[in-house]
Amino acid sequence: MKMPISEIIDRYTITKLKTERTDEDVSDELNSYRTEIDKYKIDVEEYIDRMYDINGTLWNYETQMRKLMDSRNGTGPIVDANDLPLVEIGKLALLVRDLNGTRNGLKSEIVEKFSEGFKDIKINYVKTDYPVLSNLGLKFEDGN
């Protein structure tokens, strides 16, 4: 697999979340990423755990945004933006933006550690460790 370990870890954790939260069968993809991870002689489980927390929280925020954008009677998306709960959606969008900054920071940390791949450099971006969901005390309908 021609991919830096930072990308493999990111994709592995997203695929792991898919196996836990959907009915989609991605076991071959998950096993392929795990095989690549296991080729590294250094323990990367700390990075996997941190990326898993970040991606799981992003999943929760994006799920909440989709639910807020769905019609109130469950028949489909609202087409009139005036009917959307824009304050709630905006708050979630800001959390997603900030947490993606943390995700990119972690990927850059992995790039530095393993000296492979490229750092994701953002203009006017300062690396900040934003809190993950478990630290915020927020709860979603699925309990995560």
C-alpha positions in Angstrom: 0.0 0.0 0.0 1.6 3.2 -1.1 0.4 5.6 1.6 2.1 7.2 4.6 1.3 5.8 8.0 -0.6 9.0 9.0 -3.1 8.4 6.2 -3.3 4.6 6.9 -4.1 5.3 10.6 -6.7 7.9 9.7 -8.4 5.6 7.2 -8.2 2.6 9.5 -10.0 4.5 12.3 -12.7 5.7 9.9 -13.2 2.2 8.6 -13.3 0.8 12.1 -16.0 3.3 12.9 -17.9 2.2 9.8 -17.8 -1.4 11.0 -19.2 -0.4 14.4 -21.8 2.1 13.4 -23.1 0.9 10.0 -24.2 -2.3 8.3 -21.6 -1.8 5.6 -19.2 -4.7 5.2 -15.7 -3.1 5.1 -13.9 -5.9 6.8 -11.5 -6.4 3.8 -10.5 -2.8 3.9 -10.2 -2.8 7.7 -7.9 -5.9 7.6 -5.8 -4.4 4.8 -5.1 -1.2 6.8 -4.4 -3.3 9.9 -1.9 -5.4 8.0 -0.1 -2.2 6.9 -0.1 -0.8 10.4 1.3 -4.1 11.8 4.3 -3.8 9.4 5.6 -0.9 11.5 7.9 -2.1 14.3 7.0 0.8 16.5 3.8 0.8 18.6 1.3 3.1 17.0 -1.7 2.3 19.2 -1.5 5.7 21.0 -1.9 7.4 17.6 -4.7 5.0 16.6 -6.6 5.7 19.9 -6.3 9.4 19.5 -7.3 9.4 15.9 -10.2 7.1 16.7 -11.5 9.5 19.3 -11.2 12.4 17.0 -12.9 10.7 14.0 -15.6 9.3 16.2 -16.4 12.7 17.5 -16.4 14.1 14.0 -18.8 11.4 13.0 -21.1 12.3 15.9 -21.1 16.0 15.0 -21.8 15.4 11.3 -24.6 13.0 12.2 -26.2 15.6 14.4 -25.9 18.2 11.6 -27.6 15.8 9.1 -30.4 15.2 11.6 -30.9 18.9 12.1 -31.1 19.4 8.3 -33.7 16.6 7.9 -37.3 17.7 7.8 -39.3 17.7 11.0 -41.6 14.9 9.8 -38.8 12.7 8.5 -39.8 12.8 4.8 -36.6 14.3 3.6 -34.3 17.4 3.7 -35.8 20.8 4.3 -35.5 22.9 1.1 -36.1 26.3 2.7 -33.1 27.5 4.6 -35.3 29.7 6.8 -36.7 26.5 8.4 -33.2 25.2 9.4 -32.0 25.6 13.0 -29.0 27.6 11.8 -27.6 28.4 15.2 -27.3 24.7 16.2 -25.9 23.8 12.7 -23.4 26.6 12.9 -22.2 25.6 16.3 -21.7 22.0 15.1 -20.0 23.2 12.0 -17.5 25.2 14.1 -16.8 22.2 16.2 -16.2 20.1 13.1 -13.8 22.8 11.7 -11.9 23.0 15.0 -11.7 19.3 15.4 -10.5 18.8 11.9 -7.6 21.2 12.8 -6.8 18.9 15.7 -7.0 15.9 13.3 -4.6 17.6 10.9 -2.3 18.4 13.7 -2.2 14.7 14.8 -1.5 13.6 11.2 1.4 16.1 11.1 2.7 14.7 14.4 2.7 11.2 12.9 4.4 12.5 9.8 7.2 14.0 12.0 7.5 10.8 14.0 7.9 8.5 11.0 9.5 10.9 8.6 7.1 10.0 5.8 4.4 11.8 4.0 3.7 15.5 4.0 2.4 17.9 6.7 -0.9 19.5 6.0 0.0 23.2 6.3 -2.9 25.6 6.7 -2.7 29.3 6.2 -3.4 31.2 9.5 -3.7 27.9 11.3 -2.3 27.4 14.8 -2.1 23.9 16.1 -4.6 23.6 18.9 -5.7 20.5 20.8 -9.4 21.0 21.0 -11.4 18.8 23.4 -12.9 15.6 22.1 -16.6 14.8 22.8 -15.8 12.8 26.0 -14.2 15.9 27.4 -17.0 18.2 26.6 -19.7 16.3 28.3 -22.0 16.4 25.2 -24.4 13.5 24.6 -26.0 12.5 21.4 -29.1 10.3 20.8 -27.0 7.2 20.3 -25.3 7.8 23.6 -21.9 8.6 22.1 
